[in-house]
Amino acid sequence: LEDKTSPQDPVLAKQINMTYLHVETLPVKTKRLAKLVLQSAAHGTDDAGTMGARQTAAALSTLKVLDVKHTDQNATDLLDLYFNSKSKLMQSLLNQLATTLSSDDPNQSSDKDIDAEKAEDILSMIVLILQYDIIMYPYLVFVKRNFPAESPLDVQSIMESMPMFNQEDITAKVSRFLADHLPLIETKAKSILVTIAGTTASALGKIRQSLYDKTDGVDSIEALDSNGVATWEEAVSSMVDLRIVHSLGSQNLPDAASKIVGQGQRKFSLWSALFSNTFSSLVHSLLTTSFHSVHARVVSSLRTSLANAPPFSAMLPHEAYRNTLRIATELDAALLKVSDDAHELLVHAEEREESERRLRQSLYVQTCEIMGRLVCELRRMLFRKMKSETHATKEYIVGRLCHLLKFRLTSLPTLLDPSSSPAALISGGNISGMITLYELQSAFELADDNDDGLITFEEAMESVDSAFSGTQFHGAEMVRETLLLGSKHGEPPSVPISGNLGAPSNVTLGELTLLSARGLRHDSSGRNSALGTIQSSLDDIIASCFSEWASVALEPFIASYRGELNAFLDSACSTDAVEWHRTHCSSEANVSQQQVYEEMSNDDNKGIDALVEPTVANVSPYVIGYIENLSSVFSRSVCPSDSLKPVPSAEYAASLGIVVDDQARIPTLMDTIRWAILRRGLLSVADLTDNQVTNAAVERQEDDPQKYSLKQSCPSALIQLDVDIGFFLLCFFERNIYGFGQNSDVAVVIETTKSTLSNQEAVVERLLHGSYSGDISKLRTSIEEKYRHVFEVSDLFISALFGEDTASQSLPRDVALDFPLGGSNTVPLFHPPLQSSQRFALLPIQTDRSISELQRRGKIGKEKGVSSDREEAGAGVIGSGLGFFSSMLKKK
């Protein structure tokens, strides 16, 4: 038959041969197609998305039927084949995700929003694969052996060819798959989301919402539960072993892959495993960039103000107040805006509690770090002191700014809420990886050899490394990163900032406390809280600023007092009684010049000194001038706004972290400036007086170049020195109603200074006892009368510094002439202005507008030619002696 048909019908023979070859390749092609089905996403193959499980089961059934070997491990081989196929699919999507924003396709749009949408699509596909292909469909096919299909017979026909699968093997396969791929997916997703956040931050919130909706969203869970066979919760409980996922996953996966539900029970969550930590780190990164920008703007504004500020002698206090108030207000507004924008963008609607918790923690840490950098920068501005060039302008402006920062940063109580600290929000309350302030303080004190509160930057790095040893934090690297310095190996900072001057020369404990906030447990309130640390650091800068400013501002007057005191002591030691009375007490002399000449005609000439009795003169002019100069500096350095209360109540001050004693009040800026002037003025006087008087009171030898001593001075000179020293004590300790500050350390220094002046007064009185045989106590009445006279004349000028003198308010306010004017009755020459009983708080004005207005009025006056006729001055001294006042009286 073959011999007969083959030559007769060759076409038929070829067709039969081709059919045989084609049928022979069908199993191979079918297996290849089945494997391609497994290597693609099963979800979404139909409109309803319910036939993916059937397609997966059909592909596996095909592979089983076409397996002619019939091995005993066929079930395990099918599981390996299935999850290996899904692993290849996952790797392909991750490669696409990595090249999303670096595509060189010329036909692709350069719009970053399109790239963000593409990345969002790929991440959404990965989420769906994990949900359906890795968890839900294997549960339906391998465990439940049931899935949505057109008819139950269809399910039965497919599953009859499938082997039985071991539940434990399936759970182990799924858990190992998740443990292997979740860290990879998280890393890739984080890198792509960081890029998106850096280019199109507005898309970040949209992507977050979309990913949450597809993972833990209500609609997503409903779609997973809509198959009619099993729920998502059942599938997760059966297919995911958290112990395997945690043990084989990354270090961060144990806390991230699950979330707490119910009463402490944990459930697997794709959102927590893949995106929760990622978006939290993005929040921290975005906040870091925003806070760095805020810091750069504040420091730049301050440096610009300092560069454009006039010399100290021309500085106007209300202009300094206006500029520093603007900087403080802008800083507070910037902090509030960063916080509001972060909440609007990054607080998830459905995951509000968790996302807000992480955001508040990040805001807490970032606020501590920016305030630590700002405090360090402000203190570093004052480190290089150039008294001859800056004339204390820098100290004056920075001190004012720090005072406003204490009370004007209304955003700090919210941002630094103790309930938002890392120690309070750490999961499970496990704070063993964080240190306390006392541990950091111990390491700091070991490095602070001279107990000045400052250590070098290198010592600080060693201290924080020592303090954080045994924890997950690397102290030195953490502080370097916070200060934007990069690593110790010379790597640049992760976020560069303009104007970064490098590492500071030294740091304080308060600055280290703020810079290491992410690993430190702050107290909830008091001085060791975050707010309390900021307030203490600002207080230290304020005290340093105004102390240095007062030293520079009073230096001319201190130098003048030093010279006048030296001249006084030289004159007192080398001048006899008669010459002293002639030059210093001429108006107080109780002996005539004729008597002196008669006594000088005697041969022995010993009765001249006996004729001159000790005289109590007025307080020395240079002493009064020094006191009035102090008051003048104070009046020129404050404006009405400085007298305003910094806070409305003690409760509000406590909310800002200000610790106030029960009986102490919160000082105004006017109080702070006044105390600085009083302290510096008193300390300088005490130091100079102590040195000069002690040196002048020493007994001189014959060969000593300075042969004269106070022991050779006449009684009147010693009385004058006693009057001057007593006047200082009276002004600073009795006339002064404001004190010297509320610091206990200051009180000790002031008490020591008072003892120094009192000791010098006692030294002078002992010398006076040796040279004067009369009753010195009788001189006290005259001395008090002189003091009263000085206060009557100078009270108007010194009341701003020392306060209103209540005793002088009962004194007569009219100063009368010693001779009558046009009659026998005494007529007041003029009425002194009344002392103000209250300083009204006025708003600062813009000087440029006032000056232009005055110039305009002056020009108009010149053009109109104001008449220069003067009114007749009238009789007596008004017309002749006070021509300056009478010249101001013009005809209108």
C-alpha positions in Angstrom: 0.0 0.0 0.0 2.8 2.4 0.8 4.5 1.7 -2.4 1.2 2.4 -4.3 0.1 5.6 -2.4 3.3 7.3 -1.9 4.3 8.0 -5.5 0.7 8.5 -6.5 -0.2 11.3 -3.8 3.0 13.1 -2.6 1.1 16.2 -1.4 -1.0 14.1 1.0 2.1 12.5 2.3 3.7 15.9 3.0 0.6 17.0 4.8 0.5 13.9 6.9 4.1 14.4 7.8 3.7 18.1 8.7 0.6 17.3 10.8 2.6 14.8 12.7 5.4 17.2 13.3 3.0 20.0 14.4 1.2 17.7 16.8 4.5 16.6 18.2 5.4 20.2 19.1 2.1 21.1 20.6 2.9 19.9 24.2 6.1 22.0 24.1 4.4 25.1 22.9 1.6 24.6 25.3 4.0 24.3 28.2 5.8 27.4 27.0 2.5 29.3 26.9 1.6 28.1 30.3 4.9 29.3 31.7 4.4 32.7 30.0 1.0 32.9 31.7 2.6 32.2 35.1 5.3 34.9 34.3 2.7 37.5 33.8 0.4 39.2 36.3 -2.7 37.1 36.7 -4.8 39.9 38.1 -6.5 42.2 35.5 -6.7 39.7 32.7 -10.5 40.3 32.6 -12.6 43.3 33.3 -13.9 42.1 36.6 -10.6 40.8 37.8 -12.1 37.6 39.1 -10.7 35.1 36.6 -7.1 35.4 37.4 -7.2 32.4 39.8 -8.7 30.2 37.2 -6.1 31.2 34.6 -3.4 30.4 37.1 -4.9 27.1 38.0 -5.4 26.2 34.3 -1.7 27.0 33.5 -0.6 24.8 36.4 -3.0 22.0 35.4 -1.6 22.1 31.9 1.9 21.8 33.1 0.9 18.9 35.3 -1.0 17.0 32.6 1.9 17.5 30.1 4.3 16.2 32.6 5.0 12.7 31.3 7.6 11.8 33.9 5.1 11.6 36.8 7.7 12.3 39.5 6.8 12.0 43.1 7.9 15.7 43.8 5.5 17.0 41.2 3.6 19.2 43.8 6.9 20.8 45.0 8.0 21.3 41.4 4.8 23.1 40.6 5.2 25.4 43.6 8.9 26.1 42.7 7.9 26.7 39.1 5.1 29.1 40.1 7.1 31.2 42.6 10.2 31.3 40.3 8.0 32.6 37.5 6.6 35.3 39.8 10.1 36.2 41.0 11.2 36.8 37.3 8.1 39.0 36.9 8.9 41.0 40.0 12.5 41.5 38.9 11.4 42.7 35.5 9.1 45.3 37.1 11.9 46.4 39.5 14.2 47.0 36.5 11.6 49.0 34.8 11.1 51.0 38.0 14.8 51.8 38.3 14.9 53.2 34.8 11.7 55.2 35.0 13.2 58.6 35.6 16.4 58.0 33.7 14.9 57.0 30.4 16.7 58.3 27.3 13.8 57.7 24.9 13.6 60.8 22.7 9.9 60.2 22.2 9.2 60.2 25.9 8.1 63.5 27.4 10.5 65.3 29.6 7.7 66.3 32.0 8.5 64.8 35.4 4.8 64.5 36.2 4.5 61.8 33.4 7.5 60.0 34.9 5.9 60.1 38.3 2.7 58.6 36.9 4.7 55.8 35.2 6.4 55.1 38.5 3.1 55.0 40.2 1.7 52.6 37.7 4.7 50.2 38.2 4.4 50.4 42.0 0.7 49.7 41.7 1.4 46.7 39.6 3.9 45.3 42.1 1.3 45.8 44.9 -1.3 43.9 42.9 1.0 41.1 42.2 1.9 40.7 45.8 -1.8 40.8 46.8 -3.2 38.5 44.2 -0.4 36.4 42.6 1.5 35.8 45.8 -1.1 35.6 48.5 -4.7 35.4 47.4 -4.5 33.2 44.2 -2.1 30.6 45.8 -4.5 30.4 48.7 -7.5 29.8 46.5 -5.7 27.3 44.2 -3.3 25.5 46.5 -5.2 25.5 49.8 -8.9 26.1 49.1 -8.8 24.3 45.7 -11.7 26.6 44.7 -11.8 29.8 42.8 -14.3 31.8 40.7 -15.2 30.2 37.4 -18.1 30.0 34.9 -19.3 26.7 36.4 -18.3 24.3 39.3 -17.5 21.6 36.7 -14.9 23.9 35.3 -13.2 24.1 38.7 -13.5 20.4 39.2 -12.1 19.5 35.9 -9.0 21.7 36.5 -8.4 20.7 40.0 -8.7 16.9 39.3 -5.5 17.0 37.4 -3.7 18.9 40.2 -1.8 17.2 43.0 -2.5 17.8 46.7 -0.3 20.5 48.2 1.0 20.7 51.7 -0.3 23.7 53.6 3.0 24.2 55.5 5.0 24.1 52.3 2.8 26.7 50.7 3.0 29.0 53.7 6.8 28.6 53.8 7.1 29.4 50.1 4.9 32.5 50.3 6.7 33.8 53.5 10.2 33.2 52.0 9.1 35.0 48.8 8.0 38.0 50.8 11.1 38.0 52.9 13.3 37.9 49.8 11.5 40.5 47.8 10.0 43.0 50.2 13.4 44.6 51.1 14.3 44.8 47.4 11.0 46.4 46.5 11.3 48.8 49.5 14.8 49.9 48.4 13.8 50.5 44.8 10.6 52.2 45.8 12.5 54.5 48.2 15.0 55.5 45.6 12.4 56.3 43.0 10.2 58.2 45.5 13.1 60.2 46.8 13.8 61.3 43.2 10.2 62.2 42.7 10.1 64.2 45.9 13.2 66.1 44.9 11.8 67.1 41.5 8.0 67.1 41.8 7.2 67.2 45.5 3.5 67.9 44.7 3.1 64.4 43.2 4.3 62.7 46.4 1.0 63.1 48.2 -0.9 61.8 45.2 1.3 58.8 44.9 1.1 58.1 48.6 -2.7 58.2 48.5 -2.8 56.0 45.5 -0.5 53.4 47.0 -2.4 53.3 50.3 -5.7 52.9 48.5 -4.2 49.9 46.7 -2.7 48.3 49.8 -4.7 49.0 52.9 -7.5 51.0 51.4 -11.2 50.1 51.9 -11.9 49.7 48.2 -8.8 47.4 47.8 -9.8 45.2 50.7 -13.4 44.9 49.3 -12.0 43.9 45.9 -9.9 41.2 47.4 -12.9 39.9 49.4 -15.2 39.9 46.3 -14.2 36.5 45.0 -16.8 34.8 47.0 -14.5 32.0 48.2 -12.2 33.5 50.8 -11.4 36.9 52.4 -8.1 38.8 52.4 -7.8 38.4 56.1 -8.2 34.6 55.8 -5.6 34.4 53.0 -3.1 36.5 55.0 -3.6 34.5 58.2 -3.1 31.2 56.4 -0.3 32.1 53.9 2.0 34.6 55.7 4.2 33.5 58.6 5.4 36.7 60.2 8.2 34.8 62.0 9.7 33.7 58.6 9.2 37.1 57.1 10.9 38.8 60.0 13.8 36.4 60.4 14.7 36.4 56.7 13.9 40.0 56.0 15.8 43.2 56.5 16.6 44.7 59.9 13.8 47.2 59.6 11.2 44.6 58.4 10.1 43.2 61.8 8.5 46.4 62.8 7.5 47.5 59.3 5.9 44.4 57.8 3.1 44.3 60.4 0.8 46.6 62.1 -1.0 46.3 65.5 -4.7 45.5 65.3 -7.0 44.8 68.1 -5.5 44.3 71.5 -1.8 44.1 70.7 -2.2 41.5 67.8 -0.1 42.0 64.7 -1.3 41.5 61.2 0.7 41.5 58.0 0.4 44.8 56.0 1.8 45.5 52.6 1.6 49.2 53.3 3.6 48.9 56.5 6.1 46.6 54.8 6.7 48.5 51.7 5.8 52.2 52.0 5.2 53.3 55.5 8.9 53.6 56.5 9.7 54.9 53.1 7.3 57.8 53.2 8.3 58.4 56.8 12.0 58.8 55.8 10.8 61.0 52.9 9.0 63.1 55.4 12.2 63.4 57.4 14.2 64.2 54.2 11.7 66.8 53.0 11.6 68.4 56.4 15.4 68.4 56.6 15.6 70.3 53.3 12.9 72.7 54.4 14.4 73.4 57.8 17.9 73.8 56.2 16.3 76.4 53.9 14.7 78.2 56.8 18.0 78.2 58.7 19.9 79.6 55.7 17.4 82.4 55.2 17.4 83.4 58.9 21.2 83.5 59.1 21.5 85.3 55.8 19.0 88.0 57.0 20.9 88.4 60.3 24.3 88.7 58.5 22.8 91.3 56.1 21.5 93.3 59.0 24.8 93.2 60.8 26.7 94.2 57.6 24.4 97.2 57.0 24.2 98.2 60.6 25.7 101.6 61.5 28.4 102.0 64.1 27.4 101.6 67.7 27.5 105.4 68.3 24.9 105.9 65.6 22.7 102.9 66.3 19.1 103.8 66.9 17.4 101.3 69.3 14.0 101.3 67.6 15.6 100.5 64.3 17.4 97.6 65.8 14.2 96.5 67.4 12.3 96.6 64.1 15.0 94.6 62.2 15.3 91.9 64.9 11.6 91.7 65.3 11.3 91.1 61.5 13.8 88.3 61.6 12.2 86.6 64.6 8.7 86.9 63.1 9.9 85.5 59.8 11.5 82.6 61.5 8.3 81.8 63.5 6.2 82.1 60.3 8.6 79.8 58.4 8.4 77.1 61.1 4.6 77.3 61.1 4.5 77.1 57.3 6.8 74.1 57.2 4.7 72.3 59.7 1.4 73.2 58.0 2.6 72.2 54.6 4.0 68.9 55.9 0.7 68.0 57.6 -1.3 68.9 54.5 1.0 66.9 52.2 2.1 64.0 54.3 -0.6 63.2 56.8 -2.6 60.4 55.2 -6.3 60.5 55.5 -6.9 56.8 56.2 -3.7 56.3 58.2 -3.9 59.5 60.1 -2.9 58.2 63.4 0.3 56.5 62.2 1.4 59.1 59.6 0.7 62.0 62.0 2.7 60.2 64.7 5.7 59.8 62.5 5.4 63.4 61.2 5.2 64.9 64.7 8.3 62.9 65.7 10.2 64.1 62.7 9.1 67.7 63.3 10.2 67.4 66.9 13.7 66.2 65.9 14.1 68.7 63.0 13.0 71.6 65.2 15.5 70.7 67.9 18.2 70.4 65.3 17.5 73.8 63.6 17.4 75.5 66.9 20.6 73.9 67.9 22.2 75.0 64.6 20.8 78.5 65.1 22.0 78.8 68.7 25.4 77.6 67.7 25.6 80.0 64.8 24.5 83.0 66.9 27.1 82.2 69.6 29.8 81.7 66.9 29.0 85.2 65.5 30.1 86.6 68.9 33.2 84.4 69.2 35.4 86.8 67.3 35.3 90.0 69.3 36.5 93.2 67.5 35.8 95.9 70.0 37.6 98.7 68.0 35.7 97.9 64.8 32.2 96.8 65.6 31.7 99.0 68.7 29.4 96.3 70.2 26.9 96.6 67.3 27.0 92.8 66.7 26.5 92.0 70.4 23.7 94.6 70.6 21.7 93.2 67.6 22.3 89.5 68.4 21.3 90.1 72.0 18.1 91.8 71.0 17.3 89.0 68.5 17.8 86.3 71.1 15.5 88.1 73.5 12.8 88.2 70.9 13.4 84.5 70.0 12.6 83.6 73.6 9.1 85.0 73.4 8.2 85.3 69.7 8.6 81.7 68.5 5.0 80.7 69.2 5.3 77.6 67.0 7.8 76.0 69.4 5.3 74.7 72.0 3.5 72.8 69.3 6.5 71.5 67.4 8.3 70.5 70.6 5.4 68.9 72.4 6.8 66.3 74.8 4.3 63.8 73.5 5.9 64.1 70.0 9.5 63.2 71.1 11.1 60.1 69.8 11.2 58.6 73.3 7.4 59.1 73.7 6.5 57.8 70.2 8.9 54.9 69.9 7.0 51.7 69.2 6.3 49.5 72.2 7.8 52.0 74.5 11.3 50.4 74.2 13.7 53.3 74.8 16.7 51.3 75.7 18.5 52.5 72.6 18.3 56.1 73.7 20.4 57.9 76.3 19.4 60.5 78.9 20.6 64.0 79.3 22.6 63.1 82.4 24.6 60.5 80.4 25.5 63.2 77.8 26.2 65.7 80.6 28.6 63.3 82.3 30.6 62.8 79.0 30.6 66.5 78.5 31.9 67.3 81.9 34.7 64.8 81.5 35.9 66.8 78.5 35.3 70.2 80.1 38.6 70.5 81.9 38.4 74.2 82.9 34.6 74.1 83.7 33.8 77.0 81.5 30.9 75.3 79.8 32.7 75.0 76.5 34.6 72.1 74.8 36.3 72.0 71.4 34.5 70.4 68.5 36.9 67.4 68.5 36.3 66.9 72.2 32.5 67.1 71.6 32.7 64.4 68.9 34.6 62.1 71.3 32.1 62.9 74.1 29.0 62.1 72.0 30.6 58.9 70.7 31.3 57.9 74.2 27.8 58.8 75.4 26.0 56.9 72.6 28.2 53.9 72.7 26.2 50.7 72.9 23.2 52.3 71.1 22.1 52.2 67.5 23.2 55.9 67.0 26.7 57.0 66.0 27.0 60.1 68.0 29.7 62.0 66.1 28.3 61.2 62.7 24.8 62.3 63.9 26.1 65.7 65.2 28.2 66.2 62.0 25.1 65.5 59.8 23.0 67.8 61.9 25.6 70.6 61.5 25.7 69.9 57.8 29.4 69.0 57.9 29.4 65.6 56.2 31.3 62.6 57.6 34.7 62.6 59.3 36.2 61.0 56.2 35.7 64.2 54.3 32.4 63.4 52.5 30.2 66.4 51.7 27.0 66.9 53.6 23.9 65.2 52.2 22.1 68.5 52.0 24.4 71.4 51.2 23.5 74.8 52.7 24.7 78.2 51.6 26.8 80.0 54.0 28.0 77.0 55.9 31.2 78.0 57.7 32.4 74.6 58.7 32.7 73.1 62.1 32.4 75.4 65.1 35.5 76.0 67.3 33.6 74.9 70.4 30.1 73.8 71.5 28.1 74.0 74.7 26.1 71.3 76.5 22.8 72.9 75.4 23.8 72.8 71.8 24.8 69.2 71.9 21.5 68.4 73.6 19.6 69.9 70.7 21.8 68.5 68.0 21.5 65.0 69.2 17.8 65.1 69.8 17.0 62.0 67.7 18.8 59.7 70.2 18.2 61.7 73.4 15.4 61.4 76.0 14.4 64.9 76.9 12.4 65.7 80.1 8.8 66.6 79.5 9.1 69.9 81.3 11.6 72.1 83.1 15.1 73.2 82.2 16.1 69.7 80.8 13.2 69.7 78.3 13.7 70.6 74.7 12.0 74.0 75.2 13.9 74.6 78.5 17.2 73.8 76.8 16.5 76.3 74.0 15.5 79.0 76.6 18.6 78.3 78.7 20.9 78.6 75.6 19.3 81.8 74.5 19.6 83.2 78.1 23.3 82.4 78.0 23.8 84.2 74.7 21.7 87.2 75.9 23.8 87.5 79.0 27.1 87.2 77.1 25.9 89.7 74.4 24.8 92.5 76.7 27.7 92.0 79.1 30.2 92.5 76.2 28.1 95.3 74.8 28.1 97.1 78.2 31.8 96.7 78.4 32.4 98.3 75.0 29.7 101.0 75.5 31.0 102.1 78.9 34.7 101.9 78.0 35.2 105.6 77.2 33.5 106.6 80.5 35.4 104.0 82.5 38.7 105.3 81.0 37.7 108.8 81.9 36.9 107.8 85.4 40.2 106.0 85.7 42.1 109.1 84.7 40.2 111.4 86.9 40.6 109.1 89.9 44.3 108.9 89.4 44.5 112.6 89.2 42.4 113.0 92.3 44.6 110.6 94.3 47.8 112.2 93.1 46.5 115.6 94.2 45.2 114.2 97.5 48.6 112.6 98.3 50.8 115.6 97.4 48.7 118.7 98.3 48.6 120.3 101.7 45.4 121.4 103.4 45.5 125.1 102.4 46.2 124.3 98.7 43.5 121.6 98.8 41.0 124.0 100.1 42.0 126.6 97.6 41.6 124.3 94.6 38.8 122.0 95.8 36.8 123.7 98.6 37.0 127.3 97.8 33.2 127.7 98.1 33.3 125.8 101.4 36.3 127.6 103.0 35.8 128.9 106.6 39.0 130.9 106.8 39.9 134.2 105.1 42.9 134.7 102.9 44.1 137.5 105.2 44.4 135.0 108.1 46.5 132.8 106.0 48.9 135.6 105.1 49.2 136.6 108.7 50.0 133.1 109.8 52.5 132.7 106.9 54.4 135.8 108.2 55.3 133.9 111.4 58.7 132.2 111.5 57.5 128.7 112.4 54.6 128.7 109.9 53.0 125.9 111.8 49.5 127.3 112.3 48.4 127.3 108.7 47.0 123.8 108.7 45.3 124.5 112.1 43.4 127.4 110.5 41.9 125.1 107.9 39.2 122.8 109.4 38.2 119.6 107.5 35.4 120.5 105.1 32.7 118.3 103.5 32.5 119.3 99.8 30.0 118.2 97.2 30.4 114.8 95.4 33.3 115.1 92.9 32.1 116.1 89.4 33.8 113.2 87.7 31.8 110.8 90.0 28.5 112.5 89.1 29.5 112.6 85.5 30.2 108.8 85.5 26.8 108.1 87.0 25.0 110.4 84.5 27.0 108.8 81.6 25.7 105.4 82.6 22.2 106.7 82.6 22.8 108.4 79.2 24.0 105.2 77.6 20.9 103.4 78.9 18.5 106.1 77.6 20.2 106.0 74.2 20.0 102.2 74.0 16.3 101.5 74.7 13.1 102.3 73.0 9.5 102.3 74.3 8.9 98.8 72.9 11.5 97.4 75.2 9.4 98.2 78.2 6.5 96.0 77.0 5.9 92.8 79.0 7.3 89.9 76.9 4.5 87.5 77.8 0.9 88.1 79.0 1.0 85.6 81.9 3.1 83.1 83.7 1.2 80.3 82.2 2.1 81.4 78.7 5.7 81.7 79.8 5.6 78.1 81.1 4.3 76.9 77.8 7.4 78.4 76.1 9.6 76.5 78.4 10.5 79.5 80.6 11.1 78.5 84.2 10.1 81.3 86.5 10.2 81.3 90.3 7.0 82.1 92.2 8.1 85.5 93.3 10.2 86.5 90.3 8.8 88.3 87.3 9.9 87.9 83.7 12.2 90.7 82.9 11.7 93.0 79.9 14.4 93.8 77.5 14.7 97.2 79.2 15.4 95.4 82.5 18.0 93.3 80.8 19.9 96.2 79.3 19.6 98.2 82.5 21.0 95.3 84.6 23.9 94.9 82.1 24.9 98.6 82.4 24.5 98.6 86.2 26.6 95.4 86.6 29.4 96.6 84.3 29.4 100.1 85.8 29.6 98.9 89.4 32.2 96.2 88.7 34.4 98.7 86.8 34.1 101.3 89.6 34.8 98.7 92.3 37.8 97.2 90.5 39.4 100.6 89.7 38.7 102.0 93.2 40.0 98.9 94.9 43.3 98.9 92.9 43.9 102.7 93.0 43.0 103.3 96.6 44.8 100.2 97.9 47.9 101.3 95.9 47.7 104.9 97.2 47.2 103.8 100.8 50.4 101.8 101.0 53.2 103.3 103.2 56.0 104.6 100.9 59.7 104.2 101.4 62.3 106.9 100.8 63.6 105.3 97.6 60.1 104.6 96.2 59.6 106.7 93.0 56.0 107.3 94.2 56.9 108.9 97.5 53.4 110.2 98.4 50.7 108.2 100.2 47.1 108.7 101.3 48.5 108.7 104.9 50.0 112.1 104.0 46.7 113.5 102.7 44.8 116.2 104.5 41.5 115.3 106.2 39.5 117.2 103.7 40.9 115.1 100.8 40.2 111.9 102.8 36.6 113.1 103.5 36.2 113.8 99.8 37.3 110.3 98.8 34.9 108.9 101.5 32.1 111.0 100.1 32.7 109.7 96.5 32.9 106.0 97.5 29.8 106.4 99.7 28.0 108.0 96.8 28.6 105.0 94.6 27.3 102.7 97.4 24.3 104.9 97.8 23.5 105.0 94.1 24.0 101.3 93.2 22.6 99.7 96.4 20.1 102.2 97.9 19.0 104.5 95.1 18.8 101.6 92.7 15.3 100.1 92.9 15.8 97.6 90.0 18.6 95.5 91.4 21.2 93.7 89.2 19.3 90.7 87.8 17.7 87.5 89.0 20.6 85.2 88.5 22.0 83.7 91.7 25.5 83.8 90.4 25.2 87.5 89.7 23.9 88.1 93.2 27.1 86.5 94.6 29.3 88.7 92.4 27.4 91.8 93.3 27.6 91.0 97.0 31.4 90.6 96.7 31.6 93.9 94.8 29.7 95.6 97.5 32.0 94.2 100.2 35.0 95.5 98.1 33.6 99.1 98.0 32.7 98.9 101.7 36.2 97.8 102.6 37.7 100.7 100.7 35.4 103.0 102.4 36.5 101.6 105.8 40.2 102.0 104.7 39.6 105.7 104.0 37.8 106.2 107.3 40.7 104.6 109.2 43.1 106.9 107.5 40.8 109.8 108.4 40.8 108.8 112.1 44.5 109.0 112.0 44.7 112.5 110.6 41.6 114.1 112.2 41.0 114.3 115.9 37.5 115.6 115.7 34.2 113.6 115.8 33.8 112.1 112.4 30.2 111.1 113.1 29.2 114.8 113.1 30.4 115.0 109.5 27.7 112.5 108.4 25.0 115.1 108.6 26.9 117.3 106.1 27.6 114.3 103.9 24.0 113.3 103.7 23.1 116.9 102.9 25.5 116.9 100.0 24.0 113.6 98.7 20.5 115.1 99.0 21.7 118.1 97.0 23.2 116.0 94.2 20.0 113.9 93.9 17.9 117.1 93.8 19.9 118.3 90.9 20.6 115.1 89.0 17.5 113.0 89.8 15.9 113.9 86.5 18.9 112.5 84.6 19.6 109.3 86.7 16.0 108.2 87.4 15.9 106.3 84.1 18.7 104.1 85.3 18.1 103.8 89.0 14.3 104.4 89.1 12.1 107.1 90.5 13.2 108.4 93.9 10.1 108.4 96.1 11.8 110.4 98.8 12.6 113.3 96.4 9.0 113.7 95.4 8.2 115.6 98.6 11.0 118.1 97.9 10.0 121.6 96.6 9.9 121.6 92.8 10.6 125.3 92.3 14.1 126.6 92.4 14.2 130.2 93.6 16.7 132.9 93.1 18.8 134.1 96.0 18.0 137.7 95.2 14.6 139.3 94.4 13.6 140.2 90.9 11.8 143.5 90.8 10.7 143.3 94.4 11.2 141.9 97.8 9.4 138.7 97.3 11.4 135.7 96.0 10.2 134.7 92.5 11.0 131.3 91.0 13.4 131.5 88.1 11.9 128.5 86.3 9.9 125.4 87.1 11.7 122.1 86.5 9.8 119.6 84.5 7.8 117.1 86.5 9.2 113.7 86.9 7.2 111.1 84.9 5.4 108.6 87.0 4.8 106.1 84.2 6.5 105.3 80.9 4.0 104.9 78.2 4.5 102.1 75.7 4.9 103.7 72.3 5.2 102.0 69.0 8.4 102.5 67.1 8.3 104.9 64.2 10.2 105.0 60.9 12.8 107.6 61.1 13.3 108.0 57.4 9.7 109.4 57.0 10.2 111.7 60.0 13.4 113.1 58.7 12.0 113.7 55.2 9.0 115.5 56.8 11.4 117.8 58.8 13.5 118.5 55.8 10.4 119.4 53.8 9.2 121.8 56.5 12.6 123.4 56.8 12.7 124.1 53.0 9.2 125.6 53.1 10.2 127.8 56.0 13.3 129.1 54.2 11.3 129.8 51.0 8.7 131.9 53.0 11.4 133.8 54.8 10.4 133.5 58.4 10.8 136.8 60.2 13.7 137.1 62.6 12.3 139.8 64.8 12.6 138.9 68.4 10.4 139.7 71.3 11.9 142.0 73.9 13.3 139.9 76.6 12.1 142.0 79.5 14.0 143.1 82.6 16.5 141.2 84.7 18.3 138.0 84.0 15.8 136.6 81.5 16.9 139.1 78.9 20.6 139.0 79.5 21.6 135.8 81.3 19.5 133.3 79.4 19.8 134.6 75.9 19.6 131.1 74.5 16.0 130.7 75.7 15.0 134.2 74.8 16.3 133.8 71.3 13.8 131.0 70.8 10.9 133.4 71.3 9.9 134.6 67.9 7.0 136.6 66.6 4.4 134.5 64.9 
